[in-house]
Amino acid sequence: MSVDKVTVRRIAKLGRIALPEERVEPMMAELNGILGWIEQLQEVCVGDVEPMTSVVTQKLRMRDDVVTAGGDAAAILANAPQAEDGFFVVPKVIE
């Protein structure tokens, strides 16, 4: 696949990029070079390669599931500028 001047202008328009006319030709060459590299990558056989999420095998550390000092609504609401009936009071944003 190759990119022509019309395609470069269209890509620039879609990307909302101001592309002066003197930059269209060099950009065409750059995009064709990038597409050439992508075509080379398509030739690589990766059928035997397992998918991976990281280049380094990692295992997440698990923490104990223990109850912490939560659930004290009065202490939490003590920091609120306004509270009512056990809830935070916030300014109305929808009219």
N, C-alpha and C positions, 0 to 999 in steps of 0.2 A: 504494500500500500504506500502511496506517496501523496503528499499534500501539495496543492497548487496555490497560486496567489489568491484565488477566489475563496478557497477553503480557509486560508490564513485570516483573511479579512472577516469571514463569518465567525471563526473561533474567537477572534478579538472582540467582535460585536457581542457574541453570546456571553463572553467573560467580562463585558463592559470595560475593556482595556482600550485606551486611546493609543492607536498604533499608527505612527506617521508613515507616509507612503515609502520613504527611504528605508524603513525597517521591515517592510513586508518581505523583500527578497532574503535578507539574512535570517529572518524568523522562519521562512519556508525551509531554508537549509537546516536550521536547528531542529525543527520538528521532524523533517525527513531523517535526520541522524538519529533522533530518539526512536522513531518508529523502526529504523534499521536494527537498533539494539534489541527492541522488543521482538522483532522477527527472529533474531538469533536466539533469544531465550526460548522461543517456541520450539526450537529444534532440540532442546535438552530433554533427555528421557528421564522422567521423574516417577515412573510407574512403581518402582521398588522402594521409594522413599516414604517413610511414614510421616503423616502430618504431625507438626509439633507446635506448641504454644510458646516455646522459648528455646534458645540455643543451648541453655544450660538446664539440665534436669533438676527440677526443684520440687520440694514437697512443702506445703504450707504447714506452719506450726499451728497446732490446735491449743486453745486455752481451755481451762476448766470452765464449765458452765455453772457458775455459782451466783447466788443472790447477792446483790450489792446493796448499798445504802440508798436505794431508790424508794419511791412510793410515799414519800413524806410531802404531801401536797401543800401543807401549811408552810413548810420551810421553803418550798419552791416559789409559792405565790408571795412570800414575804419580799422577794426581790422585784416583783412586778410593780410598774407605776400605778396600774389600776387592776383590781380583781373584783369579781362579783360571782357569788354562788359557786366558788371553787374553780373558776375559769379566768383566764386572762381577758381583759377588756382592751380591744384595739379600735382604732378609728374606722368608721364606716368608709369603704372604698367604692361600693356600688350604690348608686342612687335609684 
